[in-house]
Amino acid sequence: MSEPTQVSSAPATSTTPTPMATTVKPSEIVDRQEEEARMEEKPPVEGRRVCPECGGTTFSTLEDKSQVLHQMGGVKIYAKKYVCKQCGYEY
């Protein structure tokens, strides 16, 4: 005993897109790829200091008088403090 198969009464839709919607110029694709590459954050050079606030790589060095590292013969050696030249963040 075979069961009757159901036939869908939904109208058939065309799956082929119109030529106007799919036409993309190769130059537009290249421009989009270049923009995505520019927007992608590039990792800093390995072994280089990077400001945690702004990502800058230029610093000035100051002595951190609150941290004495070594004292010999009355001469104190202090720790270094780095100050970002772009945003002024100290660490």
Sequence and secondary structure as in RCSB ss.txt:
>XXXX:A:sequence
MSEPTQVSSAPATSTTPTPMATTVKPSEIVDRQEEEARMEEKPPVEGRRVCPECGGTTFSTLEDKSQVLHQMGGV
KIYAKKYVCKQCGYEY
>XXXX:A:secstr
         S     S  HHHH   HHHHHHHHHHHHHHS     TT    TTT    EEEEEEEEEEEEEETTE
EEEEEEEEETTT  B 
